[in-house]
Amino acid sequence: MTPGLIKMWIALSSIAFMFIAVLSIYLSRYKIRNGVLKFIVSAAAYVFMISAGLLMVFVVFSGPVSK
């Protein structure tokens, strides 16, 4: 795979991580009543959001790719 294609997949996985994080935060705040499970889902959501942010920083600051 070319470097540009690899960066595209990294960016798409970051978008998927953000979607999972938003869905998990919604579930933990409004649907889950158990305190321990609520904390676990919320912590996982924040891990997904932080990793998505780091991946996006990597994609943006790694610069353009050449042919």
N, CA, C and O atoms as CSV, one atom per row, in Angstrom:
chain,resi,resn,atom,element,x,y,z
A,1,MET,N,N,0.830,-1.183,0.000
A,1,MET,CA,C,0.000,0.000,0.000
A,1,MET,C,C,0.876,1.248,0.000
A,1,MET,O,O,1.976,1.260,0.553
A,2,THR,N,N,0.376,2.262,-0.613
A,2,THR,CA,C,1.106,3.518,-0.663
A,2,THR,C,C,0.949,4.269,0.659
A,2,THR,O,O,0.002,4.024,1.406
A,3,PRO,N,N,1.882,5.186,0.946
A,3,PRO,CA,C,1.765,5.954,2.199
A,3,PRO,C,C,0.480,6.780,2.283
A,3,PRO,O,O,-0.086,6.942,3.365
A,4,GLY,N,N,0.022,7.298,1.147
A,4,GLY,CA,C,-1.222,8.059,1.151
A,4,GLY,C,C,-2.416,7.202,1.515
A,4,GLY,O,O,-3.313,7.650,2.230
A,5,LEU,N,N,-2.433,5.968,1.026
A,5,LEU,CA,C,-3.531,5.052,1.343
A,5,LEU,C,C,-3.500,4.632,2.809
A,5,LEU,O,O,-4.543,4.476,3.443
A,6,ILE,N,N,-2.302,4.454,3.333
A,6,ILE,CA,C,-2.174,4.110,4.752
A,6,ILE,C,C,-2.684,5.254,5.626
A,6,ILE,O,O,-3.376,5.025,6.618
A,7,LYS,N,N,-2.337,6.494,5.248
A,7,LYS,CA,C,-2.826,7.649,6.002
A,7,LYS,C,C,-4.338,7.781,5.908
A,7,LYS,O,O,-4.986,8.214,6.861
A,8,MET,N,N,-4.905,7.410,4.763
A,8,MET,CA,C,-6.354,7.452,4.619
A,8,MET,C,C,-7.015,6.475,5.582
A,8,MET,O,O,-8.003,6.821,6.231
A,9,TRP,N,N,-6.484,5.259,5.683
A,9,TRP,CA,C,-7.062,4.262,6.585
A,9,TRP,C,C,-6.900,4.688,8.044
A,9,TRP,O,O,-7.782,4.440,8.865
A,10,ILE,N,N,-5.781,5.323,8.365
A,10,ILE,CA,C,-5.586,5.820,9.727
A,10,ILE,C,C,-6.620,6.893,10.042
A,10,ILE,O,O,-7.194,6.901,11.131
A,11,ALA,N,N,-6.862,7.797,9.096
A,11,ALA,CA,C,-7.851,8.851,9.304
A,11,ALA,C,C,-9.258,8.269,9.431
A,11,ALA,O,O,-10.038,8.725,10.267
A,12,LEU,N,N,-9.590,7.278,8.621
A,12,LEU,CA,C,-10.909,6.650,8.719
A,12,LEU,C,C,-11.084,5.903,10.036
A,12,LEU,O,O,-12.171,5.905,10.614
A,13,SER,N,N,-10.021,5.269,10.509
A,13,SER,CA,C,-10.123,4.593,11.811
A,13,SER,C,C,-10.287,5.614,12.928
A,13,SER,O,O,-10.976,5.349,13.912
A,14,SER,N,N,-9.670,6.764,12.788
A,14,SER,CA,C,-9.846,7.823,13.780
A,14,SER,C,C,-11.288,8.316,13.807
A,14,SER,O,O,-11.840,8.565,14.879
A,15,ILE,N,N,-11.898,8.458,12.638
A,15,ILE,CA,C,-13.308,8.855,12.577
A,15,ILE,C,C,-14.190,7.795,13.225
A,15,ILE,O,O,-15.142,8.124,13.932
A,16,ALA,N,N,-13.875,6.525,12.985
A,16,ALA,CA,C,-14.642,5.438,13.608
A,16,ALA,C,C,-14.478,5.461,15.126
A,16,ALA,O,O,-15.443,5.227,15.854
A,17,PHE,N,N,-13.264,5.742,15.613
A,17,PHE,CA,C,-13.035,5.838,17.050
A,17,PHE,C,C,-13.864,6.966,17.655
A,17,PHE,O,O,-14.411,6.817,18.747
A,18,MET,N,N,-13.959,8.098,16.947
A,18,MET,CA,C,-14.771,9.211,17.444
A,18,MET,C,C,-16.247,8.832,17.507
A,18,MET,O,O,-16.939,9.188,18.461
A,19,PHE,N,N,-16.729,8.119,16.505
A,19,PHE,CA,C,-18.116,7.672,16.502
A,19,PHE,C,C,-18.378,6.726,17.670
A,19,PHE,O,O,-19.394,6.852,18.353
A,20,ILE,N,N,-17.477,5.787,17.902
A,20,ILE,CA,C,-17.621,4.853,19.022
A,20,ILE,C,C,-17.606,5.613,20.347
A,20,ILE,O,O,-18.363,5.285,21.261
A,21,ALA,N,N,-16.750,6.621,20.452
A,21,ALA,CA,C,-16.666,7.402,21.688
A,21,ALA,C,C,-17.965,8.157,21.950
A,21,ALA,O,O,-18.454,8.170,23.080
A,22,VAL,N,N,-18.525,8.779,20.929
A,22,VAL,CA,C,-19.772,9.529,21.109
A,22,VAL,C,C,-20.903,8.582,21.490
A,22,VAL,O,O,-21.695,8.892,22.379
A,23,LEU,N,N,-20.986,7.454,20.839
A,23,LEU,CA,C,-22.022,6.465,21.157
A,23,LEU,C,C,-21.856,5.938,22.581
A,23,LEU,O,O,-22.843,5.768,23.297
A,24,SER,N,N,-20.632,5.684,22.990
A,24,SER,CA,C,-20.385,5.181,24.344
A,24,SER,C,C,-20.719,6.213,25.411
A,24,SER,O,O,-21.278,5.868,26.452
A,25,ILE,N,N,-20.383,7.479,25.163
A,25,ILE,CA,C,-20.723,8.529,26.126
A,25,ILE,C,C,-22.236,8.660,26.247
A,25,ILE,O,O,-22.761,8.826,27.348
A,26,TYR,N,N,-22.941,8.586,25.114
A,26,TYR,CA,C,-24.401,8.657,25.162
A,26,TYR,C,C,-24.968,7.504,25.982
A,26,TYR,O,O,-25.845,7.707,26.821
A,27,LEU,N,N,-24.468,6.295,25.739
A,27,LEU,CA,C,-24.954,5.132,26.493
A,27,LEU,C,C,-24.652,5.271,27.982
A,27,LEU,O,O,-25.501,4.972,28.822
A,28,SER,N,N,-23.452,5.721,28.305
A,28,SER,CA,C,-23.090,5.796,29.721
A,28,SER,C,C,-23.864,6.891,30.457
A,28,SER,O,O,-24.128,6.754,31.651
A,29,ARG,N,N,-24.224,7.951,29.784
A,29,ARG,CA,C,-24.931,9.039,30.466
A,29,ARG,C,C,-26.434,8.817,30.565
A,29,ARG,O,O,-27.045,9.172,31.573
A,30,TYR,N,N,-27.034,8.238,29.537
A,30,TYR,CA,C,-28.496,8.205,29.486
A,30,TYR,C,C,-29.119,6.815,29.572
A,30,TYR,O,O,-30.294,6.705,29.923
A,31,LYS,N,N,-28.389,5.763,29.270
A,31,LYS,CA,C,-29.015,4.442,29.208
A,31,LYS,C,C,-28.568,3.481,30.303
A,31,LYS,O,O,-29.359,2.651,30.752
A,32,ILE,N,N,-27.326,3.578,30.736
A,32,ILE,CA,C,-26.801,2.621,31.707
A,32,ILE,C,C,-27.033,3.157,33.117
A,32,ILE,O,O,-26.693,4.302,33.414
A,33,ARG,N,N,-27.603,2.341,33.971
A,33,ARG,CA,C,-27.899,2.750,35.356
A,33,ARG,C,C,-26.886,2.203,36.359
A,33,ARG,O,O,-26.718,2.777,37.435
A,34,ASN,N,N,-26.209,1.105,36.027
A,34,ASN,CA,C,-25.235,0.491,36.919
A,34,ASN,C,C,-23.986,1.378,36.994
A,34,ASN,O,O,-23.421,1.738,35.961
A,35,GLY,N,N,-23.557,1.726,38.200
A,35,GLY,CA,C,-22.450,2.647,38.388
A,35,GLY,C,C,-21.122,2.144,37.867
A,35,GLY,O,O,-20.376,2.898,37.241
A,36,VAL,N,N,-20.813,0.869,38.117
A,36,VAL,CA,C,-19.527,0.316,37.695
A,36,VAL,C,C,-19.472,0.207,36.175
A,36,VAL,O,O,-18.478,0.589,35.557
A,37,LEU,N,N,-20.531,-0.310,35.578
A,37,LEU,CA,C,-20.581,-0.444,34.126
A,37,LEU,C,C,-20.566,0.926,33.452
A,37,LEU,O,O,-19.967,1.104,32.391
A,38,LYS,N,N,-21.226,1.879,34.078
A,38,LYS,CA,C,-21.252,3.256,33.567
A,38,LYS,C,C,-19.835,3.832,33.525
A,38,LYS,O,O,-19.447,4.470,32.547
A,39,PHE,N,N,-19.072,3.602,34.586
A,39,PHE,CA,C,-17.695,4.087,34.643
A,39,PHE,C,C,-16.814,3.413,33.604
A,39,PHE,O,O,-15.994,4.076,32.969
A,40,ILE,N,N,-16.970,2.107,33.421
A,40,ILE,CA,C,-16.151,1.361,32.455
A,40,ILE,C,C,-16.428,1.834,31.035
A,40,ILE,O,O,-15.498,2.054,30.258
A,41,VAL,N,N,-17.703,1.990,30.694
A,41,VAL,CA,C,-18.067,2.442,29.346
A,41,VAL,C,C,-17.584,3.871,29.123
A,41,VAL,O,O,-17.092,4.197,28.042
A,42,SER,N,N,-17.718,4.707,30.113
A,42,SER,CA,C,-17.264,6.090,29.993
A,42,SER,C,C,-15.743,6.158,29.855
A,42,SER,O,O,-15.236,6.932,29.044
A,43,ALA,N,N,-15.020,5.374,30.621
A,43,ALA,CA,C,-13.560,5.360,30.523
A,43,ALA,C,C,-13.112,4.857,29.152
A,43,ALA,O,O,-12.167,5.392,28.573
A,44,ALA,N,N,-13.781,3.840,28.636
A,44,ALA,CA,C,-13.449,3.341,27.297
A,44,ALA,C,C,-13.720,4.411,26.236
A,44,ALA,O,O,-12.970,4.542,25.268
A,45,ALA,N,N,-14.783,5.162,26.426
A,45,ALA,CA,C,-15.103,6.230,25.476
A,45,ALA,C,C,-14.015,7.294,25.466
A,45,ALA,O,O,-13.626,7.772,24.401
A,46,TYR,N,N,-13.530,7.664,26.624
A,46,TYR,CA,C,-12.473,8.665,26.675
A,46,TYR,C,C,-11.167,8.131,26.095
A,46,TYR,O,O,-10.416,8.887,25.479
A,47,VAL,N,N,-10.885,6.852,26.279
A,47,VAL,CA,C,-9.702,6.250,25.654
A,47,VAL,C,C,-9.833,6.297,24.131
A,47,VAL,O,O,-8.871,6.621,23.436
A,48,PHE,N,N,-11.015,5.977,23.614
A,48,PHE,CA,C,-11.237,6.055,22.172
A,48,PHE,C,C,-11.072,7.489,21.669
A,48,PHE,O,O,-10.479,7.704,20.612
A,49,MET,N,N,-11.585,8.468,22.406
A,49,MET,CA,C,-11.499,9.851,21.960
A,49,MET,C,C,-10.059,10.356,21.980
A,49,MET,O,O,-9.644,11.071,21.068
A,50,ILE,N,N,-9.303,9.997,22.995
A,50,ILE,CA,C,-7.902,10.413,23.059
A,50,ILE,C,C,-7.092,9.766,21.948
A,50,ILE,O,O,-6.272,10.428,21.313
A,51,SER,N,N,-7.314,8.475,21.706
A,51,SER,CA,C,-6.583,7.809,20.621
A,51,SER,C,C,-6.980,8.365,19.259
A,51,SER,O,O,-6.133,8.469,18.371
A,52,ALA,N,N,-8.243,8.723,19.076
A,52,ALA,CA,C,-8.664,9.335,17.816
A,52,ALA,C,C,-7.976,10.680,17.628
A,52,ALA,O,O,-7.537,11.003,16.525
A,53,GLY,N,N,-7.882,11.451,18.676
A,53,GLY,CA,C,-7.191,12.735,18.580
A,53,GLY,C,C,-5.723,12.584,18.246
A,53,GLY,O,O,-5.189,13.338,17.432
A,54,LEU,N,N,-5.064,11.615,18.866
A,54,LEU,CA,C,-3.651,11.385,18.572
A,54,LEU,C,C,-3.441,10.918,17.137
A,54,LEU,O,O,-2.480,11.322,16.483
A,55,LEU,N,N,-4.335,10.072,16.649
A,55,LEU,CA,C,-4.229,9.626,15.261
A,55,LEU,C,C,-4.437,10.787,14.291
A,55,LEU,O,O,-3.737,10.886,13.284
A,56,MET,N,N,-5.383,11.653,14.586
A,56,MET,CA,C,-5.609,12.810,13.718
A,56,MET,C,C,-4.410,13.755,13.736
A,56,MET,O,O,-4.041,14.301,12.696
A,57,VAL,N,N,-3.802,13.953,14.892
A,57,VAL,CA,C,-2.600,14.786,14.975
A,57,VAL,C,C,-1.490,14.177,14.121
A,57,VAL,O,O,-0.767,14.898,13.433
A,58,PHE,N,N,-1.354,12.857,14.164
A,58,PHE,CA,C,-0.357,12.187,13.341
A,58,PHE,C,C,-0.616,12.415,11.853
A,58,PHE,O,O,0.307,12.718,11.097
A,59,VAL,N,N,-1.862,12.271,11.440
A,59,VAL,CA,C,-2.190,12.427,10.031
A,59,VAL,C,C,-1.965,13.861,9.574
A,59,VAL,O,O,-1.423,14.092,8.493
A,60,VAL,N,N,-2.371,14.810,10.379
A,60,VAL,CA,C,-2.261,16.221,9.977
A,60,VAL,C,C,-0.805,16.677,9.953
A,60,VAL,O,O,-0.386,17.342,9.005
A,61,PHE,N,N,-0.042,16.338,10.960
A,61,PHE,CA,C,1.317,16.858,11.051
A,61,PHE,C,C,2.367,16.001,10.363
A,61,PHE,O,O,3.539,16.375,10.351
A,62,SER,N,N,1.993,14.877,9.796
A,62,SER,CA,C,2.981,14.084,9.056
A,62,SER,C,C,3.211,14.636,7.667
A,62,SER,O,O,4.143,14.220,6.979
A,63,GLY,N,N,2.375,15.566,7.247
A,63,GLY,CA,C,2.613,16.263,5.987
A,63,GLY,C,C,2.075,15.509,4.789
A,63,GLY,O,O,1.568,14.393,4.906
A,64,PRO,N,N,2.197,16.150,3.625
A,64,PRO,CA,C,1.701,15.503,2.402
A,64,PRO,C,C,2.632,14.367,1.973
A,64,PRO,O,O,3.814,14.333,2.316
A,65,VAL,N,N,2.061,13.458,1.224
A,65,VAL,CA,C,2.844,12.335,0.718
A,65,VAL,C,C,3.163,12.590,-0.749
A,65,VAL,O,O,2.400,13.240,-1.464
A,66,SER,N,N,4.290,12.074,-1.176
A,66,SER,CA,C,4.645,12.196,-2.585
A,66,SER,C,C,4.319,10.892,-3.299
A,66,SER,O,O,4.106,9.857,-2.666
A,67,LYS,N,N,4.285,10.955,-4.603
A,67,LYS,CA,C,3.948,9.754,-5.391
A,67,LYS,C,C,4.995,8.750,-5.235
A,67,LYS,O,O,4.904,7.667,-5.814
